[in-house]
Amino acid sequence: MTDHAGAERVLVIGAGQAAAQLAISLRAGGFAGPITVIGDEPFLPYQRPPLSKKFLAERPAPDSLFLRPAPFWSERGIEFMLGIAVAKVNLRDRKATLADGRTIAFQTLVFATGTCARRLPLPGADLPGVFLLRSIGDVQRLRPALDDARRVAVLGGGYIGLETAAVMRGEARDVTVVEAEERVLKRVTAPPVAKFFDTLHRERGVNICTRARVAAITGEGRASGLRLADGAMIKADAVLLAAGAQANDDVAQLAGLACEGGILVDEIGRAGAENVYAIGDCARFPSRRYGRKLRLECVQNAIDQAKAVAAAILGNPQPYDPVPWFWSDQYEFKLQIAGLFDDYDDVAEVGDLTKGRFSVEYRRGGRLIAVDAVNEARAHMLARRRIAEETEAVAAGAV
């Protein structure tokens, strides 16, 4: 590693979008000390959203997803240690121990560990032919199996499950989506939008089973289908587990940091110990805007929270309380979400749902808290501004 004798090291655990932005922002802000980024994948920071969409469908080289090419990082003196995990952190001694036993000293530590796919405790879940989809490596394992598959079963009707189903139907494969809840996209949208996408997928030939509990993944030596709790059987040549994600906070917990389904941080990203922070998908932060602690899994949060923590490290802390926004591409439809829709007491549809170009507005106490927009980019952009204004009034204590 580069020699920065006497300089204070910022050590970043995790090498995703948040880690990349933190390093960029630190250098842009004038930080001259060593920055070391450790990632357990063998790749430089890359975009994850395309994994279940364009990257899965078009099979480009992994470096097509890279946020920046290798020279960009080396020119800025940002060092990467890739393909190695951090086993533990000693906050008192300010040292991180890698899985191979090496130790790295730091003065400032930032957790950017992201999430991992939620594994289901199902019989047969470890069979060959059962896949996850959270990384380039996952796609590299999944894609050949899909090429050989005529029938694909997807466990989970969220973003990744439905995006993958859309790709598979585009390849004329038989797809069954199994969702335990009463509707798809339940965690991220309200009934009108969920119904639109449910209908869309069914019209494109996807078999969607809601209120369906999987009892086991079946197969002798390799997955061959699903057995539902009611005894129904679904045949499949490949099974994708897309049942959501959970924060990678085990190293933080082991180090003694407070975690609640994510690493707890304050309004400027501090994680309960001196010069220790957490950013991105793994961090749970307080939001006055929404009146609770949030953990957001989205590119916007990874970038903006990383910028906020970089500012804090540079001595210019500012409270972080964003209007979240997300998106999903399914077939020719783009769903863009601004804000958080839960706890709404009024909903209004704008436009014509039957034509596939509309928005749905959610309010609480008369204030706009979220908007779902389908093929309505302008409505989405305006919504972000309106939500920011109206929820900012709530955060400031306005009546």
WOQUILIN-V893423 format. One record per backbone hydrogen bond with DSSP energy under -1.0 kcal/mol. CO is the residue of the C=O (numbers start at 1). NH is the residue of the N-H. If there is no record, write none. Layout:
CO;NH + CO;NH
This chain:
4;7 + 9;107 + 9;108 + 10;36 + 11;110 + 12;38 + 13;112 + 16;20 + 17;21 + 18;22 + 19;23 + 20;24 + 21;25 + 22;26 + 23;27 + 24;28 + 25;29 + 26;31 + 27;30 + 34;10 + 35;79 + 36;12 + 37;81 + 38;14 + 39;84 + 41;83 + 45;67 + 48;51 + 50;53 + 50;55 + 53;57 + 54;58 + 55;59 + 61;64 + 62;65 + 65;47 + 70;74 + 71;75 + 73;78 + 74;77 + 79;37 + 81;39 + 85;99 + 88;97 + 90;94 + 90;95 + 94;106 + 95;90 + 96;104 + 97;87 + 97;88 + 98;101 + 102;98 + 104;96 + 108;11 + 109;277 + 110;13 + 111;279 + 114;248 + 116;246 + 120;122 + 122;125 + 123;217 + 124;127 + 127;130 + 128;223 + 129;239 + 131;241 + 135;139 + 136;140 + 137;141 + 138;142 + 139;143 + 142;146 + 143;147 + 144;148 + 146;149 + 150;174 + 151;237 + 151;238 + 152;176 + 153;240 + 154;178 + 155;242 + 157;185 + 158;162 + 159;163 + 160;164 + 161;165 + 162;166 + 163;167 + 164;168 + 165;169 + 166;170 + 168;173 + 169;172 + 174;152 + 175;207 + 176;154 + 177;209 + 178;156 + 179;212 + 181;211 + 185;189 + 190;194 + 191;195 + 192;196 + 193;197 + 194;198 + 195;199 + 196;200 + 197;201 + 198;202 + 199;203 + 200;204 + 201;206 + 202;205 + 207;177 + 209;179 + 213;229 + 216;227 + 218;224 + 224;236 + 225;218 + 226;234 + 227;215 + 227;216 + 228;231 + 232;228 + 234;226 + 238;153 + 239;131 + 240;155 + 244;118 + 246;116 + 247;249 + 249;253 + 250;254 + 251;255 + 252;257 + 253;256 + 258;264 + 262;260 + 263;284 + 266;269 + 267;320 + 269;278 + 270;266 + 273;276 + 275;109 + 276;271 + 277;111 + 280;283 + 282;263 + 284;265 + 285;294 + 287;291 + 287;292 + 292;287 + 294;285 + 298;302 + 299;303 + 300;304 + 301;305 + 302;306 + 303;307 + 304;308 + 305;309 + 306;310 + 307;311 + 308;312 + 309;313 + 310;314 + 311;316 + 312;315 + 324;339 + 326;337 + 328;335 + 330;333 + 333;330 + 334;375 + 335;328 + 336;373 + 337;326 + 338;371 + 346;363 + 348;361 + 350;359 + 352;355 + 352;357 + 353;356 + 357;352 + 358;374 + 359;350 + 360;372 + 361;348 + 362;369 + 362;370 + 363;345 + 363;346 + 364;367 + 367;364 + 369;340 + 370;362 + 371;338 + 372;360 + 373;336 + 374;358 + 376;380 + 377;381 + 378;382 + 379;383 + 380;384 + 381;385 + 382;386 + 383;387 + 384;388 + 385;389 + 386;390 + 387;391 + 388;392 + 389;393 + 391;395 + 392;396 + 393;398 + 394;397
